[in-house]
Amino acid sequence: MNETIDEYQIRSDMLCLDVRIEKIDKELRYCIILPDFNEPTRAYMQSIKNKLARDVDRKSLESSGPDVIRELKTKFKKRLKYLIKNDAPGVDAETTNAIIVCILNDAVGLGQIEYLLNDALLEEIVINCSSEPVRVYHKKYGWLSTNIQIGSEKKIRDYAMHVASYVGEAINTNSPLLDAYLPNGDRINAVLAPLSDKGTSMTIRMFAKEPWTFPHFILNKTITPEILALLWIMIQYEMNILISGGTGSGKTSMLNILMPFIQPNQRIVSIEDTRELQLPRFLYWYPMKTRNANPEGRGEVTMSDLLINSLRMRPDRLILGEIRKRHDAEILFEAMHTGHSVYATIHADTSQQTLRRLMNPPLSIPPLMVEAIHLNLVMYRERRKGIRRIKQVSEVIPARGGDPVSVPRANVLYKWKARSDEIISSSEDIRLFQEISLHTGLSKSEILAEIDEKRKIIGWFVDNKINKLDDIGKIMRVYYLQKEDVCDVVEKNQKPDGLINE
């Protein structure tokens, strides 16, 4: 017997579809209620698909880019409405919309996968092979099998080749792996058979269409206002921060929510493998991304290429999506030592492991250079509960002078307690406030007072539900230009309208 655990609706183009989380044989399953057509309607839809196929060369369509495809979809919608109205004038508007969406998804999309792409509660969509149902990672329920199954290996292969050509990449027998990003930021990885004897696989990682901001992170307990206020003052005074964590732990999201704290008159240069960062429009930001070699092996632009070039662009702030290679790390740490304020991410599970990764092969950064990191955040994803937390906040303590075996170490200032699900103070700072004082001339009591002021402003953002990226950017811009105006609004607990509309 099936038991419905949860249900909600999603919007897919002109369709509103029901989604149910059902308990079947003690396991949860994701069920999306798809349009159901009778046999004559399906035959009619196939005839319309054939007409569309004659009108457009799919290969040229795939290489046209997203803007051209959007225009074609609009054109096709009009034509399909005209055809259905003339061929079947008695069909109601709801059925007409369902027919149009289904045809367009099959003709210029990924078929039924298109419906899943519109569910904001999904993080991953996985096609393992044609003999298994599509699986999804749900933000609330974790991994679930679905009621969607791709009918043939050829269709999965066609989907992979469609995505590859759409983004200007190639996947074929000679190049059977694809790692690409769609214009909306979703990441697609594909593996062609026979690299796996199961068949061709596709994995789609979906990114939030509305970027996360710091009020979201506070409300879901990923970070506390106290820690965020400390990070704000560090970013304001141009100190270096490294964010660690495992895959999917929220490293890039954490990096992203911190960027609005940068002054709007400072030049920011970011370097990523793909554009995941989304900064407010009011920041002076120049994003760059790497490029893979073409099928002939030419045209590659590496992280190192962009890092070296970025130092010639006079950046005030330098953001690196992820530290992976030794040469990249060397350039990045050299930038820290030449006075650039740097933010980056790296794979590591603890602060001490972060330092070991940096100082040991393959990165092998000299301990003296590693000391340029002021603060390390470690992100953690609790898969069983579906939550993300700051696991550790640590300052980097330099090696003891004159001791040849001494290396930098991590002093954990805050840590997450799993049992009570709270982030608590762990130890007193040794280096951090001295560094802030060195940068600002402020005493420790003055620094603590400024952190407390920032904590109150952060609380005001949360209380007033100010969570849109550009709204936060506007208010931060006013803060750096006319700080007293923001502090006055916060002190009187007024609404943000005057600051946002300024």
N, C-alpha and C positions, 0 to 999 in steps of 0.2 A: 504493500500500500504506500502510495506517495503522500508525503507531508510537505506542505509549503511552509518554508522557514521565513522567507522574506519575499517581497515583490515590490517592483517599482517600474517606472516607464523611462524609456530613452527616446530621443528624437533622432531619426535618421533621414535627413533631407526632408521630404514631404510626408514622411510616415512617423507615426507615434507607435512604438512597439512595447509590449509588456515583457518584462523580465521576471522570472521566478527562480529563487534558490530553493530547490526541492531536496528532500531527504528520501533517497531511494536505496533500499537494502542497507540502511545504516550509513550510507555515504551521501555527501552533498553533491548536487549537480546543478550547473548553470543552464537554465532553459529559457531561450528567447522565442517568443511566439511569433513565428514568421508568417507572412501572407500565404494563404492557402488558395490555390486555383484549381478549378476542375480541368478535365482533360481538354475540352475544346478551347478553353482560355489559354492553356499552355501551348497548344498547337498554334493559336493565333499569335501569341507572344514570340514563338520561334520564327514565324514568318516575318514579323516586324524586325527581329534581330537580323535576319538575312538581308532585309532592305537596308538597314543601317550599315551592315558590313560592306555592302556594295558602294556606300557613299563615302567611306573613309578608309584610307590605308592605315591599318593599326600600327605598323612600324613607324610611319611618319608621325602618327599621333603621339606615340610614346616618347619620341625624341623632341616633341614640340615644347615641352615645359608646362608647368602648372597653369599659367595664365591662359595659354591657348586651349588647354583641356577644359578649363572652366567655361570659356566662351563656347566651346563645342557642346558642352553639357547643356548650357542654356539654350542653344540652338536646337539640340536634339529634343529637349523637353517640349519646346513649342511645336516641333514637328510631330512628336508622338501624341500630344494632345489633339492635334488636328486629325491625325490618322484614326485615333480611337473614336473621336467624335463623329467622323464620317463613316467608319466601318461598323461601329457599335454604338449608336446614339443613345441607347437605353442604359448604358453603363453609368453608375453613379460616380461622384467625384472621388470618394474614398478608394473605390476599386481602381479608378483611373490612375490615381496617384501611386497606388501599390504596383500596378503594372509598369508604370514609367520608371519608378525607382529600381525595381527588379531588373528591367531591361538595361538601364544605364549601368548598374553595378556589374552585370555580366559583360556588357560591351566595352566599357572603359575603366573598370575597377577590378576588385578582387572578389567578386561574387558575394556570397553571404558573409564573408569576413568583413565587408564594409559596414554591416550592422554593428558588429562588435567594436569596430573602431570608433563608434559614437558613444560608447558607454564610458563615462568619465570615472567609473569605479574600477575599471580594469587597468592593470599595469603591464601585463604581458599577454600576448596571444601566441600560442604555439601550435603549428601544424607539424605533427611528427611523421605522418605518412598517410596514405589514403585508406589504410585498413583500421585506423584508430580515430576516435572523435577528436575534434579540435579541443585543446585545453586552454584555460585562461587562469591568470593570477588575479584574484579579486582582492581589493584593498581591505575588505572586511572578512572574507572567508578563506583567503589563501588559494591554493591550487584547486581547480574544479574542472571536471570534464564537462563538455557542453553537448547539446543536442544537434550540433552541426558537424558534419563529416564531409570532407572533400571526396568526390566520387572516383577520381582516378589520379594516378601518379603524373600523367601527362598534364592534367589541369594544374597541379601544384607546381610542376616545372614551368608551365606557361606563366603562372603568377610571378614566380621568381624572375623570369626573363622580362616580364612586363615591368616590374619594379626597377630592375637593373637598367633597362633602356630609358625608363622615365627619368632617372637621376643621372644619366650619362655614364653609367658603369657597364660592365660586361660580366655575364656568368654563362659559361658553356663547358664543354667537356675539357678543354684545355685550362680553363680558369673556373673551377667548380665551387669556389667560395665567394660569397658576397657579404659585405658589411657596409651598409649604406644608410643615409638619412633622407627621409622625405622632407619636403619644404615646410611641413608643419612641425618638424622636430622629431617625429617618431623614428625610431631606429629599427632597421630590418636586417636580419642576418639570415642567409640561406645557404644550405649545403646540398649540392646535387648528388643523387645516386650515381655511381655505386660507392661513394665514399662511406655510406652506411648501407648495409644490406636491407635495412627496413624501407628505405626510399628517400625521396627528397624531403628536406625539412625546411620550415620557415619559422623564425621567431621574431615577433614584433614587440618592441618595448615602447610603450606609449607614455608620452610626457604630458604633463598638465597643460591644458590650453591656456588657462589663466595662471600665470606664474605664482608660485608660493612666495609669500612675504612674511616678515618676522611676526606679525600678529597671529598668523596661522600656526607658526611653530610654537608660540607661547600657549595658545589655546589647546593645542594637542600635546602639550607637555614635553615637546622635544627639547626645549631650552627654557631657562628661567629669565625673568626680567633682570635679575641681578647680574647674571653672566653676560647677557646681551648688552647691558650698560657698560660692563668692563670692555667688551669687544668694541663697542662704539668708540670709547675714548682711545683705545689702541689704534683703531683705524683713523680716527681724526688726527692723531699725532704720528701717523705714518710708520707704524711698527709692523714687523713681518709676521704673518700668520700662516701656518701650514695646517691643512685639514686632512685627517687620516680616516680610514675605515675600510670595510669590505665592500664588495660589489653590491650596489643597491642600498647602501646604508644611508644615503642622503648627503654625500660629500659635496656634490655640485650644487644641490639645493641649498645647503648651508652657506656655501660660498656666495650664492646668488642673493640670499636675503641680507647679507652683510654689506653688499656693494652700495646701497643708497646712503650709507653713512659717510661716503667719500665726499669731499668738498666739490661743488659743481664747477669750480674754476681750475681744477687739476686734470691733466690729461691722463686718461686711462687707456692702456693698450691690453687687449686680451688675446690669448692664443689658445685655440682648441682644435681637437680633431674634428669636431662638429660644433655648430652654434647651439650650445645648451644654455649659456648665460643670457639672461634678459635683464637689462638695466633700464632705469627710468630715462625718459627722453631728455631730462634736464641735465644729465651728466655728459661730460666732454669725453666721449667714448669712441674708440676705434677698434672694432673687433676684426680678428684675422683667424683663418682656419687653414689647416694643412690640406694638401692635395695629393692623392695617390697618383702613381705613374699610369699613363694610358696603356692600352694593350701592347703598344710597341716598346714599353719600358721607358717612356720619356715624360717629361713634364712634372715629375714629383717635386713637391715642396714640403720639406720636413719641418718638424717642430724646431730643430736647431736652426734651420734657415730663417724661420720667422723670428726666433728669439734674437739672433744676431742682428737682424734687420730692425727689430723693435727698439734696440738700444740706440739706434741712429735717429729715432723718431722723437727723442726727448720726452719720454713718458715720465709722469710723476708716480704713477701706479702701474705695476705690471702684474697681470693675472695669467697664470698657466693652468690650463684645464687639468692636466695630470702629469706628474713626473714619472717617466718610464725608463729613459735611457741615460747613461752616464754623461754623455756630452751635453744633453739638455740640462741635467742637474748642475753641471759645472758652470754653464753659462748663467743659469738662474741664480746660483749662489754668488757668482761674480757680480751680478747685478745688485744683489743685496749689499755687498761690500763696497760698491761704488755709489751708494746712497739712494738707490731706488727702493721704494716700498713695494714688497712682493707678497702675493697671495697665490697659493697653489694647493693641489690635492695629491695624495699618494695613497697607495694601498698598504695598510698596516692596521693591526687590531688593537694595539696599545701605544701609549706615548713612548715607552722604552723601546718597543719593537720598531717604531717609526725611526728613532735615532739609529738603531742597529741597521735598519735597511739602508739608511742614507750613508752610513760610514763603512759598510761592508760591501763586497762584490754583489751585484755588478755595478752599483752606483759609485761606491768607493770615494765619497766626498771627504776631504780632510776634516778632522774634528774642529780645527780652528774656523773653518768656513761654516760648519753646521751651527756654531754658536750664534750665527747671525739671525737664526730663528728666535723670535721672542716668545711666541705662544703656539702651542699645538692643541687642536681640538680633535678628539677621536669620536667618530660617529658609529653608532651600533644599530643594527636592525634585528629586532626580536621577531623572527618569522612566525613563531607559534602564535603570538598575540597580534601580529601585524602592526607593530609600533616601531618608531625610530626615536632614538634618544642620543643626547650627548653622553658618551660613556666616560670620557675624561677631559678635563681642561688642565693643561700642564704648561708650566714655564720651563724653558731650557736653561739649565744651570751650566755655565762654562766649566771646562776642565780646570782642576787646581793648578795654579801656576807653579812651575818647577817640578811637577810630578810627571815623569815620562810615561807612566802607564795610565794616567787619569784621562778620562774622556767626558764629553758633555753628558749630562744625565737629566732625566725628567723629574720635576717636582710637581706632583699632582695637586692642584689647587681645589678642584671640584671633581666628584665622581658620582656615577649613577648607582643607586642601590636597587637591585632587581626585585628583591622581596617586597619592598614598600613602594617601588616605582617612584622614587624621588631622587633629585640631584642635590647632593649635600656638599658643604664645605669640607675639604679633606685636610688641608694644611695651610700654614701661613706662607705668604710669598717670601722669596729670598732675593730675587733679582728684579721682578716685574716693576714694582713701584719706583725703584731706583732708576730704572730705564725711562719710565714715564717722566719722572722728575728731571732727568738729564735732558729730555727732549723739550720739556715745557717750562722748567724753572719753578714748578709748583711743589709745595710741600705735600707730604703724604695726607695730611688732614684736608688740604685743599683738593687733592685728587679724589679722595673719598667723597667729599661734598659734591664735586662735579659728577661723579658716578651716580650718586643719589639723585641729583637733578635729572640726569638722563634716564634713570629708572622710572621716575615719575612721568616723564614725557612718553616713555614706552608704554606705561600703564594707561595713559590717556589715549594713545593710538588704539590699544586693545579695547578699552571701554567704549570708545566711539566707533568701533567696527571699521576703522580706516585700514583696509587691507588690499586696496588696488595699488599696483606698482607705481603708476604715474602720480596718483594722489599722494603716496608716501614721498615720491621724488619732489613734488611741488613743495610739500611742507618742509622737507629737509633743506631745500634750496633757500626757503625763507629763513630757516634756523641759522644757516651759515651767513646770510646777508644781514638779517635783523633778528638776532637771537631773542631779544627782549620781547618781540611780538609773539613768538611761539610760547615763551615761558609765561607770558601774561595770560594767554588763552588757556594754557594748561592749569595755571594757578586758579583761574576763575571757573575751571571745568566747563568752558564754552564749547560749542560745536565747531568743527573744523572748516565750515563753509568759507569764511573770510580768508583763510590761508590757502585753501585749494583754488578759490576763484580769483586770487590776487594776480 
